[in-house]
Amino acid sequence: MPDRSATAIACANIAFIKYWGNRDARLRLPSNGSISMNLGGLFTRTRVTWAELRVTSNESQEQDSLVINNKPITGAGLSRVSTFLDEVRRMAGIKSRAEVVSENNFPSSAGIASSASAFAALALAASAAAGLELSQAELSRLARRGSGSACRSIPGGFVEWQAGTGDADSYAVSIAPPEHWPLADCVAVVSHAHKATGSTEGHALAATSPLQAARVADAPRRLDLCRRAILSRDFEAFAGIAELDSNLMHTVMMTSNPPLFYWQPATLTIMQAVREWRASGLPVCYTIDAGPNVHVITEAAEAERVAALLANMPGVQKVLAAQVGGAGAVQFLPSTKRVTVQACHPEGAFCATEGSQGQSEEILRRWKNTSGSE
Amino acid sequence: MPDRSATAIACANIAFIKYWGNRDARLRLPSNGSISMNLGGLFTRTRVTWAELRVTSNESQEQDSLVINNKPITGAGLSRVSTFLDEVRRMAGIKSRAEVVSENNFPSSAGIASSASAFAALALAASAAAGLELSQAELSRLARRGSGSACRSIPGGFVEWQAGTGDADSYAVSIAPPEHWPLADCVAVVSHAHKATGSTEGHALAATSPLQAARVADAPRRLDLCRRAILSRDFEAFAGIAELDSNLMHTVMMTSNPPLFYWQPATLTIMQAVREWRASGLPVCYTIDAGPNVHVITEAAEAERVAALLANMPGVQKVLAAQVGGAGAVQFLPSTKRVTVQACHPEGAFCATEGSQGQSEEILRRWKNTSGSE
C-alpha cells in the first residue's frame, strides 16, 4: 500500500446535557446520553499519513508519530492516539504506522476542551486516509473510542449522543442544523491553569458519588426537555435545563471520592451574574465543563453585549465567542497547509481579548471583523 | 392557675450530617437523621411567663407576646411561636397566653442559625413554666415542632437526631458528652446579608432536586461513618464524611427548583484553603449551613491557629469560635436577669473580631481570656 494521506477538520463542542461517567470505560459507552452544540470557528485540523507497510523484526521501530501544534508528542499522549489508530488498522485490515500532525486553531488556554475536536478530526482523517468509507454514524462511533465527547463533533449543529445499548448504537446525530437557532457561546476564561484532574480520570470517579445514579436515572427527562427547548427555540426552558444539568454534573464531581472541585471563586461570581442578567431580561445561561471557565450561552444577536459584560467581570482573563458550528469534514489535501473551513462555519466568529479592564471595545471590534453574520 | 414563669438556656448547634427536607413538614419529621455538636457558649436564653387564664369574648386580646433581643416581635415571627405554644397548651391542658422574652448571646450576624437554640430554650422554658415534667426525649420532640434542628440542642455534646418512624420516636439523643472529644468550631463569617431563602422554605424545595432521594437513601451510611468517627475520635474519617455531607446538602440546594445558591466566592476560597490546610497536616474540615459562612471544625488545641488563619483570608469579616457545648437547661428564675450558663459550658469559648486585617492577635487574646480550657 502506498502512502495515503488525508486532512480533516472538526469543531469543538459544548454540552448542554453533560457526559460524565462511563458504563464501559474501554469502549467509552456513556452512563447517559448528552446534547451539545458545535462551536463554529474553533476547530482542530489533523493530517494523517499511513506509511507503506513495512515488516521488521523490531516492532518498536514501527511506532506511530504525533505532532500537536508543532510539538512532537510521546508517552501517554502518543499511546492514547496509537490505541485509537489500532482500531482504525483493525477496521482497514492494515498494519501500517501513521504520522499524525494536528493543530488547534484555538489556544490551549481558551477554556475549551480540545480532545473532542481532536479525536473527531483524527477519526475522519485516519479512516479516510486508510481507504475506509464510513457513514457519519460509523465515524461518530469511531471518534467516541478516542474521546467520548468527540462523537458529538462529527455531526453538525445541535447534536445528541444516544447512549445506546452497546458499541453499535452509541453515536451522535444532528438534531438541528446550525442555522436552526443562532446561539453563541461566550467563554469567560477565568484560569489558564491546567486542570487538576483530567476528564478520563474524572469519568472513572463519577460512580463514587452517591448522587451519580440519580443524575443518570434522571437524564432521559433532561434530554427530552433540552431537545424540545432547542427544537422550539425556547430560550427560557433551555436556560433552566442547561444550568440544572451543569449543576448536576458539578455536584456529582464535588461529592465523588476524592471530590473534584472545578469551580473557582470567579466561576461562582459569573454564575450568579448570569442568573441576575437573565432575571433582568437578557437571554443568557451558563454551562461549565470540567474546569473553572464559564460558557455563557446567548442568542447570537446578544453575543457582543454578553462578551463585553463578561470581559468586565472580576477575574475574567479572556472572553472567546463562537456561533453554532457545522459537521466535521475530511479533505484529501496531503501536501498543502491551506484548509477550507466551510464545514466548521468560519463565520462562527472567534473573538478573544487579554487583560481585565477596558477591553470591551476590542472584543466588539474583533467580533465585528470576524463575524460574517453581523 | 397563677402566673408561672421559667427561664431556660440552650446552645446553638452545628450539624455534620445535615437535616435538609422533611417527610412531614407540619410535624417536622425529617427526610433523614442528622448528627451535630452543640456550640458551647453560644446560646439563647428565654423566659416564658404563662398569664393567669382569662376568658374574654374577644380572643384577639389573648395573643401571646414575644420579645427577642429587646425588640417586640409580631407578624410571622410571633405566629410561629404561638403555633408552637399551642402544642404546649395542648400538652398542659391550659389556654393561657404566654409572654416570651428571649435573647441570643451571639449576634445575628454571627453566621449561626438561632432557630435551633431559640426553639430548644423555648421548649424547655414553656413546658417547665406550664408545669409539664418532660423527659429529655419528650423535650427534644417538642423542640422539633418549632424548628427541626432545635431537637438537637436539647441533649448535650455530640448529638444524633433519629429520623424515627413518626412523631413519637423522632428526637435527638447524645452520642457522646462534650468532654469526649475537644473539638472547636471556628466560624468564618463572610457575609452579614440576610439569607435569601429561609430554611423552612428551603426544606420544602429539597424534594424538587433530582438528587435529594439519593442523598436521603445514602444517609444511613453517612450517619454510621460520622458516628463511628466521633466515637473513635478519628479526625481524618470525620473530616471526609462531614465535608461530603455538607457538599451533598448544597448540591441538593443548587439543583432544586428554583436552585438555591448559598455559597459566595469567599465561601469557595475558604473551602479550598481548608482542604489544603488539612492536606498539609492541620486537623481541619469545613461544613456549611444554609448560608455563605464556613464552619471550620478543628481540634480545640488548634482553634487559635485556625481562627487566625481564617481571619486573614480575603472576604472574612469576622471569626467566632466555640467548643463543644452541653445540654439545654431550665431554671425557675422568674425575677432575675442572671442565669448560670453551666449547662451550656461557658468555657466553650466565644471569640469574635471585626475588620479584615491584623485581627489575629485580638482573636487570640479573647480566646485566651474566655476559654476555660487554656
Chai-1 contact restraints between the chains, C-beta under 6 A:
chainA,res_idxA,chainB,res_idxB,connection_type,confidence,min_distance_angstrom,max_distance_angstrom,comment,restraint_id
A,P210,B,A214,contact,1.0,0.0,6.0,A-B,restraint_1
A,P210,B,D218,contact,1.0,0.0,6.0,A-B,restraint_2
A,L211,B,L211,contact,1.0,0.0,6.0,A-B,restraint_3
A,L211,B,A214,contact,1.0,0.0,6.0,A-B,restraint_4
A,A214,B,P210,contact,1.0,0.0,6.0,A-B,restraint_5
A,A214,B,L211,contact,1.0,0.0,6.0,A-B,restraint_6
A,A214,B,A214,contact,1.0,0.0,6.0,A-B,restraint_7
A,D218,B,P210,contact,1.0,0.0,6.0,A-B,restraint_8
A,N247,B,M254,contact,1.0,0.0,6.0,A-B,restraint_9
A,N247,B,T255,contact,1.0,0.0,6.0,A-B,restraint_10
A,L248,B,T255,contact,1.0,0.0,6.0,A-B,restraint_11
A,T251,B,T251,contact,1.0,0.0,6.0,A-B,restraint_12
A,T251,B,T255,contact,1.0,0.0,6.0,A-B,restraint_13
A,M254,B,N247,contact,1.0,0.0,6.0,A-B,restraint_14
A,T255,B,N247,contact,1.0,0.0,6.0,A-B,restraint_15
A,T255,B,L248,contact,1.0,0.0,6.0,A-B,restraint_16
A,P265,B,P265,contact,1.0,0.0,6.0,A-B,restraint_17
A,P265,B,L268,contact,1.0,0.0,6.0,A-B,restraint_18
A,P265,B,T269,contact,1.0,0.0,6.0,A-B,restraint_19
A,L268,B,P265,contact,1.0,0.0,6.0,A-B,restraint_20
A,L268,B,L268,contact,1.0,0.0,6.0,A-B,restraint_21
A,T269,B,P265,contact,1.0,0.0,6.0,A-B,restraint_22
